[in-house]
């Protein structure tokens, strides 16, 4: 069941934190999302914090509620529309009247497909996430590459919206490497990819040479 905090202002009845199963959550969030077409304006909502929900998004993009995987993709997609990551670094489900915390093992989304195309003479990388978001990497939706100290590998992330990112899956990462090129960034040779006029460094060229040796 949902865990509640002492400073919660709601009794939980009829709210996100009081829903006893995924179907109850679906109905509540569906009412919030039905206010208009497109994504709900969660960044403009400022509801009270109502405690933590026993919900987790695993590294592979699988959602769990009360310790059980949520197997219905339409339900996962619905929940994903009211996700928000705040300045405190935590991720929440948000409606106009409630905000509840959930756990995220890595990133809330996974980028599972990429397409490279040319638009007005520039390469555009378009990604699809596991919940159906379609995002063009660029100045507003940058890619970043994080070193994995334990494996000497890389973890790429794509900004989807707000502060929510998608972890780029390994097969998609391999496709990005195929699209990479050596580009001078601040006077240093970097192995990088381009999209919508922006350059996203993957690693220094000398490091790539060492790894390829």
C-alpha positions as CSV (number, residue, x, y, z in Angstrom):
1,X,0.0,0.0,0.0
2,X,1.0,3.6,-0.2
3,X,3.3,5.0,2.4
4,X,2.2,8.4,3.8
5,X,4.1,11.2,5.3
6,X,3.2,12.9,8.5
7,X,2.8,16.3,6.9
8,X,0.2,15.1,4.3
9,X,-2.9,17.2,4.1
10,X,-5.1,14.6,2.5
11,X,-6.7,11.6,4.1
12,X,-5.9,9.6,0.9
13,X,-9.5,8.5,0.3
14,X,-10.3,8.8,-3.4
15,X,-6.8,10.0,-4.1
16,X,-3.6,8.6,-5.7
17,X,-2.1,7.7,-2.4
18,X,-5.3,6.0,-1.3
19,X,-5.8,3.8,-4.5
20,X,-5.5,0.1,-3.5
21,X,-4.8,-1.2,-7.0
22,X,-3.6,-0.2,-10.5
23,X,-7.2,0.1,-11.8
24,X,-8.0,2.7,-9.2
25,X,-5.0,4.7,-10.2
26,X,-5.9,4.4,-13.8
27,X,-9.3,5.9,-13.2
28,X,-7.9,8.8,-11.2
29,X,-5.1,9.6,-13.6
30,X,-7.4,9.2,-16.6
31,X,-9.7,11.9,-15.2
32,X,-6.7,14.2,-14.8
33,X,-5.3,13.5,-18.3
34,X,-8.7,13.9,-19.9
35,X,-8.7,17.6,-19.4
36,X,-7.4,18.3,-22.8
37,X,-5.6,16.8,-25.8
38,X,-1.9,16.1,-25.6
39,X,0.2,15.7,-22.5
40,X,-1.3,17.1,-19.2
41,X,0.3,20.4,-18.1
42,X,2.0,18.8,-15.1
43,X,4.7,21.5,-15.0
44,X,2.0,24.1,-14.2
45,X,0.3,22.1,-11.5
46,X,1.3,22.8,-7.9
47,X,-0.6,20.4,-5.7
48,X,0.1,19.3,-2.1
49,X,2.6,16.4,-1.6
50,X,0.6,13.4,-0.3
51,X,3.3,10.9,0.5
52,X,5.0,8.1,-1.4
53,X,3.4,5.4,-3.5
54,X,4.7,1.9,-3.7
55,X,5.5,2.2,-7.3
56,X,8.9,1.8,-9.0
57,X,10.3,2.1,-12.5
58,X,13.2,-0.3,-13.0
59,X,16.2,0.3,-15.2
60,X,14.8,-1.7,-18.1
61,X,11.6,0.4,-18.1
62,X,9.4,-2.1,-16.3
63,X,6.9,-0.5,-14.0
64,X,6.0,-2.1,-10.7
65,X,3.1,-1.3,-8.4
66,X,2.8,-3.0,-4.9
67,X,5.7,-5.2,-6.0
68,X,3.9,-6.5,-9.1
69,X,4.9,-5.7,-12.7
70,X,2.3,-3.6,-14.5
71,X,1.7,-5.6,-17.6
72,X,-0.7,-3.4,-19.5
73,X,1.2,-1.0,-21.7
74,X,-1.8,1.4,-22.1
75,X,-1.8,1.8,-18.3
76,X,1.9,2.4,-18.2
77,X,1.6,5.0,-21.0
78,X,-1.2,6.7,-19.0
79,X,0.9,6.9,-15.9
80,X,3.9,8.2,-17.8
81,X,1.9,11.3,-18.9
82,X,1.7,12.6,-15.4
83,X,5.3,12.0,-14.4
84,X,7.3,15.0,-13.2
85,X,10.9,15.2,-11.8
86,X,11.3,18.2,-9.5
87,X,14.3,20.2,-8.4
88,X,14.8,17.9,-5.4
89,X,15.8,15.2,-7.9
90,X,12.7,13.0,-7.0
91,X,10.1,11.8,-9.5
92,X,6.4,12.2,-8.8
93,X,3.0,11.3,-10.3
94,X,1.1,14.6,-10.4
95,X,-2.5,15.6,-10.8
96,X,-4.1,19.0,-10.2
97,X,-4.9,18.0,-6.6
98,X,-2.2,15.6,-5.6
99,X,1.6,14.8,-5.9
100,X,2.9,11.4,-4.8
101,X,6.5,10.2,-4.9
102,X,7.6,7.1,-6.8
103,X,11.0,5.3,-7.1
104,X,13.0,5.3,-10.3
105,X,16.0,3.0,-10.5
106,X,17.7,4.9,-13.3
107,X,15.7,6.9,-15.8
108,X,11.9,6.9,-16.1
109,X,12.0,6.1,-19.9
110,X,14.1,4.0,-22.2
111,X,14.9,5.1,-25.8
112,X,14.3,1.9,-27.8
113,X,14.6,3.2,-31.4
114,X,16.4,5.9,-33.3
115,X,16.0,7.2,-36.9
116,X,18.5,9.4,-38.6
117,X,17.2,11.7,-41.3
118,X,18.2,14.9,-43.1
119,X,16.1,18.1,-42.7
120,X,17.2,21.3,-44.4
121,X,20.7,19.9,-44.8
122,X,21.1,18.9,-41.2
123,X,21.0,15.5,-39.5
124,X,18.1,14.9,-37.2
125,X,18.0,12.0,-34.7
126,X,14.5,11.0,-33.8
127,X,14.0,8.7,-30.9
128,X,11.1,6.6,-29.7
129,X,10.7,5.7,-26.1
130,X,9.3,2.5,-24.5
131,X,6.1,4.4,-23.7
132,X,5.6,5.9,-27.1
133,X,7.2,9.4,-26.9
134,X,8.8,10.6,-30.1
135,X,11.6,13.0,-29.5
136,X,14.0,14.8,-31.8
137,X,17.4,15.3,-30.2
138,X,18.6,18.9,-30.4
139,X,19.2,22.0,-28.4
140,X,15.9,21.6,-26.5
141,X,16.2,17.8,-26.1
142,X,19.9,17.2,-25.6
143,X,21.8,13.9,-25.4
144,X,24.4,13.4,-22.7
145,X,26.8,10.6,-22.2
146,X,27.8,9.5,-18.7
147,X,31.0,7.4,-17.9
148,X,30.4,4.1,-16.1
149,X,33.4,3.8,-13.8
150,X,32.8,0.1,-13.1
151,X,32.7,-1.0,-16.7
152,X,34.6,1.8,-18.5
153,X,31.5,2.1,-20.6
154,X,29.0,4.8,-21.4
155,X,25.4,5.5,-20.4
156,X,23.6,7.8,-22.8
157,X,20.6,9.8,-21.8
158,X,18.1,11.8,-23.9
159,X,16.0,14.6,-22.3
160,X,12.4,13.9,-23.1
161,X,10.5,16.7,-21.4
162,X,10.9,18.8,-18.2
163,X,13.6,17.0,-16.3
164,X,12.6,13.6,-17.4
165,X,15.2,11.6,-19.3
166,X,15.3,8.3,-21.3
167,X,18.2,5.9,-20.9
168,X,19.3,5.0,-24.4
169,X,19.2,1.2,-24.8
170,X,22.3,-0.6,-25.8
171,X,21.2,-1.5,-29.3
172,X,20.3,2.2,-29.9
173,X,23.7,3.3,-28.5
174,X,25.4,1.1,-31.0
175,X,23.5,2.9,-33.8
176,X,24.6,6.2,-32.4
177,X,28.2,5.1,-32.5
178,X,27.8,4.2,-36.2
179,X,26.5,7.8,-36.7
180,X,29.4,9.4,-34.8
181,X,32.2,11.5,-36.2
182,X,35.2,13.4,-35.0
183,X,34.3,17.0,-34.3
184,X,36.4,19.8,-32.7
185,X,34.7,20.9,-29.5
186,X,36.3,23.8,-27.7
187,X,39.5,23.0,-29.5
188,X,39.6,19.3,-28.6
189,X,38.9,16.4,-30.9
190,X,35.8,14.6,-29.8
191,X,33.9,11.7,-31.1
192,X,30.3,13.1,-31.2
193,X,27.0,12.9,-32.9
194,X,25.0,15.8,-34.5
195,X,21.3,16.5,-34.4
196,X,19.3,19.6,-35.4
197,X,22.5,21.7,-35.5
198,X,23.7,20.7,-32.0
199,X,26.8,18.6,-31.3
200,X,26.7,16.0,-28.5
201,X,30.2,14.7,-27.5
202,X,30.4,11.0,-26.7
203,X,34.0,10.8,-25.7
204,X,37.4,12.3,-26.6
205,X,38.8,10.9,-29.8
206,X,41.9,9.6,-28.1
207,X,39.8,7.6,-25.7
208,X,38.0,6.0,-28.6
209,X,41.3,5.1,-30.2
210,X,42.5,3.4,-27.0
211,X,39.3,1.4,-26.7
212,X,39.5,0.4,-30.3
213,X,43.1,-0.7,-30.2
